[in-house]
Amino acid sequence: MERNLALEVVRVTEAAALASARLMGRGDADACDSAAIGAVRKAFASVEIAGEVVIGESRGLVDGALSVGATLGEGVENGAPRMDVVIDALEGRRLCATGLPNAISVVALAPAGQFLRAPATYMEKIAVGPRARGAIDLSLPPIDNLRRIADAKGVYIDDLTVCILDRPRHEELVEQIRRAGARMRLIQDGDVAGAVATCTPHSGIDVLMGIGGAQEGIAAAAAVRCAGGDLQGRLLPHDEVTRAETDALGGLDRIYRVEELAGDNVVFAATGVTTGDLLRGVRFRARGASTHSVVMRLASGTVRFIETEHTFDREPFYG
């Protein structure tokens, strides 16, 4: 994958962040999501790929434009490289609607066939940064994983901070982590941001644990793989349809390694919508705004944090 394409993808997440951030705090999650989806669709029109959405939006807020199987990119009919696209135009739609931290826009690309085509169900996950790569095992109890992570990082369990979605299903997990002595950061939404934060030292997050969306798990795996971290996931189907899809992929007991979720030549980009552990949110000013993004490229191992100043009367604004 060409290096300039990796940087070009950031324009897509920037467009989604700018569009959705205009509606921050107004209480309408659907409107925030629709704005982000519409912006992604417009921005992708100038990206030179023949893209197919393999992980996308399920709400159909913009005529299925970003649903699984949709085509994206200006190269769909002119022989451009075939790419699989993973999109979460607005991860944390409720966070944006209420003005809470950690809403981001996410896009990942890879050559066709490099992403697990996970069903739209749940996934149990554990993610860590590069220093703890190889130390995690989703088949082990949380306390054992915490010991292994602490040993790999050369710290005590008490020094670790675990990121977990604040959900009733995690009550037992929360109690186990408390008994182990680790610190916790409970988040309302946005476990992609939580997983990526494990790979950025400034975030203060050492490990993500718990159950979230399977499709978000693929996006997180793309970023964690690019950054040299580690992630494992296990699908947890919620109905007969997703159970059948899970069986076809390897069954309920299969634990997927990060490279099975996101393969080779992956590119990941994310832009902050509201300020969080990973990225700063959009800041508007007279006739413009600033965005804060991260772009990662597996082939080169680069992780770039990019701050962009946008002037709306001098460049396109996809809002």
C-alpha positions in Angstrom: 0.0 0.0 0.0 1.4 3.4 -1.0 2.4 5.7 1.7 0.4 8.7 0.3 -2.8 6.6 0.5 -2.2 6.1 4.2 -2.2 9.8 4.7 -5.1 10.4 2.4 -7.3 8.2 4.5 -7.0 10.7 7.3 -8.9 13.2 5.2 -11.9 10.9 5.4 -11.9 10.6 9.2 -11.3 14.4 9.5 -14.3 15.0 7.4 -16.5 12.7 9.5 -15.2 14.3 12.7 -15.8 17.9 11.5 -19.4 17.0 10.4 -20.4 15.2 13.6 -18.7 17.5 16.0 -21.0 20.4 14.8 -23.8 18.5 16.5 -22.0 17.7 19.7 -24.1 17.9 22.8 -27.4 18.4 21.1 -28.8 15.1 22.2 -29.5 13.6 18.8 -27.3 10.5 18.3 -28.9 9.7 15.0 -28.2 13.1 13.6 -24.5 12.9 14.7 -24.2 9.5 13.1 -25.9 10.6 9.8 -23.6 13.6 9.6 -20.5 11.5 10.0 -21.7 8.8 7.5 -22.6 11.4 4.9 -19.2 13.1 5.2 -17.3 9.8 4.9 -19.3 8.9 1.7 -18.4 12.3 0.1 -14.7 12.2 1.2 -14.2 8.7 -0.1 -15.2 9.8 -3.6 -11.7 11.3 -4.1 -9.7 8.4 -2.7 -8.1 6.4 -5.4 -9.1 2.9 -4.4 -11.7 0.3 -5.5 -13.0 -0.2 -2.0 -15.5 -2.7 -0.6 -17.0 -2.2 2.9 -16.4 -5.4 4.9 -17.2 -3.9 8.3 -19.6 -1.0 8.2 -22.6 0.8 9.4 -25.7 -1.3 10.2 -28.2 1.5 10.9 -28.8 2.5 7.2 -28.9 6.1 8.0 -27.6 7.2 4.6 -29.3 4.7 2.1 -26.9 1.9 3.0 -24.0 3.9 1.6 -21.6 2.4 4.2 -23.2 -0.9 4.8 -21.4 -4.2 4.2 -20.9 -4.8 0.5 -21.0 -1.1 -0.5 -18.4 0.2 -2.8 -16.2 3.3 -2.1 -13.5 5.2 -3.8 -13.1 6.9 -7.2 -11.3 3.9 -8.6 -14.2 1.5 -8.5 -14.5 1.6 -12.3 -11.0 2.5 -13.4 -8.8 -0.3 -12.2 -7.5 1.1 -8.9 -6.3 -1.3 -6.2 -9.0 -3.5 -4.6 -9.2 -2.7 -0.9 -11.3 -3.9 2.0 -12.7 -1.1 4.1 -13.5 -1.1 7.8 -15.5 1.9 8.8 -17.0 3.3 12.0 -17.9 6.8 10.9 -18.7 7.8 14.5 -17.6 5.4 17.2 -19.4 6.7 20.3 -22.5 8.3 18.7 -24.0 8.7 22.2 -20.8 10.3 23.4 -20.9 12.9 20.7 -24.6 13.5 21.3 -24.1 14.2 25.0 -20.6 15.8 24.7 -18.8 13.1 26.6 -15.2 12.1 25.9 -13.8 9.5 23.5 -16.0 9.8 20.4 -13.8 9.2 17.3 -14.1 8.5 13.6 -12.3 5.4 12.3 -11.3 4.0 8.9 -9.0 1.0 8.2 -7.9 -0.3 4.8 -6.2 -3.4 3.7 -5.9 -5.4 0.4 -8.9 -7.6 -0.3 -9.2 -10.6 2.1 -7.1 -9.2 5.0 -9.9 -8.5 7.5 -12.0 -11.1 9.3 -15.6 -10.6 8.1 -17.1 -10.8 11.5 -20.8 -11.0 12.1 -22.6 -8.0 13.7 -22.5 -9.5 17.2 -20.4 -9.3 20.3 -16.8 -10.1 21.0 -14.8 -10.7 24.1 -11.5 -8.9 23.8 -8.2 -8.2 25.5 -5.7 -5.7 24.1 -2.3 -4.5 25.2 0.5 -2.3 23.8 3.8 -3.4 22.4 5.6 -3.9 25.7 3.1 -6.7 26.6 2.8 -8.2 23.2 2.7 -12.0 23.6 1.8 -11.9 27.3 -2.0 -12.2 26.9 -4.1 -15.3 26.6 -7.9 -14.8 26.5 -8.4 -18.4 27.7 -6.9 -17.5 31.1 -8.7 -15.7 34.0 -8.2 -11.9 34.3 -5.9 -12.2 37.3 -3.5 -14.4 35.3 -3.5 -12.0 32.4 -2.8 -9.1 34.7 0.1 -10.9 36.2 1.6 -11.7 32.8 1.1 -8.1 31.6 2.6 -6.6 34.8 5.6 -9.0 34.4 6.1 -8.0 30.8 6.0 -4.3 31.6 8.2 -4.6 34.7 5.6 -3.2 37.0 3.2 -4.3 39.8 -0.4 -5.2 39.1 -1.3 -2.2 41.2 0.4 0.0 38.6 -1.8 -1.2 35.7 -4.8 0.6 34.4 -7.5 -1.5 32.8 -10.1 0.1 30.4 -13.6 -1.5 30.5 -16.9 -0.6 29.1 -19.3 0.3 31.9 -21.9 -2.3 31.4 -23.9 -4.6 33.8 -22.4 -7.7 32.0 -19.0 -6.6 33.3 -19.9 -6.6 37.0 -18.0 -9.9 37.8 -15.0 -8.8 35.6 -14.8 -5.5 37.5 -14.9 -7.3 40.8 -12.1 -9.7 39.7 -9.9 -6.7 38.6 -10.5 -4.9 41.9 -9.5 -8.0 43.9 -6.4 -8.2 41.8 -5.5 -4.7 42.8 -5.4 -3.1 39.3 -6.7 0.4 38.6 -9.7 0.8 36.3 -11.0 3.3 33.7 -14.7 2.7 33.1 -15.9 4.1 29.8 -19.5 4.7 28.5 -18.7 3.8 24.9 -15.8 3.7 22.5 -13.8 0.5 23.1 -11.9 1.1 19.8 -10.4 4.2 21.3 -9.7 2.2 24.5 -7.9 -0.6 22.6 -5.8 1.9 20.6 -5.0 3.8 23.8 -3.1 0.8 25.1 -0.5 1.4 22.4 0.0 5.1 23.2 2.1 5.7 26.3 0.5 9.1 27.0 -3.0 7.6 27.4 -2.2 5.9 30.7 -4.2 2.8 29.6 -2.4 -0.5 29.9 -5.0 -3.1 28.9 -8.5 -3.2 27.5 -10.7 -6.1 28.7 -14.3 -7.1 28.3 -17.1 -7.6 25.8 -17.9 -5.1 23.1 -18.9 -5.2 19.4 -17.2 -7.7 17.1 -17.0 -5.2 14.3 -15.3 -2.7 16.6 -13.0 -5.5 17.5 -11.8 -5.7 13.9 -11.2 -1.9 13.7 -9.3 -2.1 17.0 -7.2 -5.0 15.8 -6.2 -3.0 12.7 -4.8 -0.2 14.9 -3.2 -2.5 17.5 -1.5 -4.5 14.8 -0.1 -1.4 13.1 1.2 -0.1 16.5 2.9 -3.4 17.4 0.5 -4.3 20.2 -1.5 -7.4 20.8 -5.2 -8.3 20.8 -7.2 -11.4 21.1 -10.9 -11.9 20.5 -13.6 -14.5 20.8 -17.0 -14.1 19.1 -20.1 -14.2 21.3 -23.2 -14.6 19.0 -26.4 -13.1 20.2 -29.0 -14.9 18.0 -29.3 -17.9 15.7 -28.1 -16.0 12.6 -24.9 -14.8 14.2 -24.4 -18.2 15.8 -24.5 -19.8 12.4 -22.0 -17.2 11.1 -19.8 -17.8 14.1 -19.9 -21.6 13.5 -18.9 -21.1 9.9 -15.9 -19.0 11.0 -14.6 -21.6 13.5 -17.1 -21.8 16.4 -17.7 -20.4 19.8 -14.4 -21.6 21.4 -12.1 -20.1 18.7 -9.8 -17.4 20.0 -8.7 -15.1 17.2 -5.2 -13.6 17.3 -4.6 -10.1 16.2 -3.1 -11.1 12.8 -6.2 -13.2 12.1 -8.5 -10.3 12.7 -6.4 -7.8 10.7 -3.8 -9.2 8.2 -1.1 -7.7 6.1 -0.6 -4.2 4.7 -3.1 -2.6 7.0 -3.6 1.1 7.3 -5.6 2.7 10.2 -6.7 6.3 10.7 -8.8 7.9 13.4 -9.8 11.5 14.2 -11.1 12.7 17.5 -14.6 14.1 17.7 -14.7 14.7 21.4 -11.5 14.9 23.5 -10.5 11.6 25.1 -7.6 9.4 26.2 -6.3 8.9 22.7 -7.1 12.1 20.7 -8.3 15.7 21.2 -11.7 16.6 19.9 -12.6 19.1 17.1 -12.1 22.7 18.1 -14.0 25.3 16.0 -12.9 28.8 15.4 -14.0 31.6 13.0 -14.3 30.1 9.5 -12.3 27.0 10.5 -11.5 24.3 13.0 -8.6 22.1 14.1 -8.6 18.3 14.2 -6.3 15.8 16.0 -5.8 12.4 14.3 -3.6 9.3 14.4 -2.6 7.4 11.3 -0.8 4.1 11.4 0.7 1.9 8.7 1.7 -1.7 9.3 4.2 -1.9 6.4 6.4 0.8 7.8 5.5 0.6 11.5 4.9 4.3 11.5 2.4 5.9 14.0 1.8 9.6 13.2 -0.3 12.1 15.3 -1.5 14.8 13.0 -3.0 18.2 13.9 -4.7 19.8 11.0 -6.0 23.4 10.7 -9.0 23.6 8.4 -10.2 26.8 6.8 -13.7 26.3 5.5 -13.7 29.0 2.8 -10.5 27.7 1.2 -11.0 23.9 1.2 -13.9 21.4 1.0 -15.9 20.8 4.2 -17.8 17.6 4.0 -20.5 18.5 6.5 
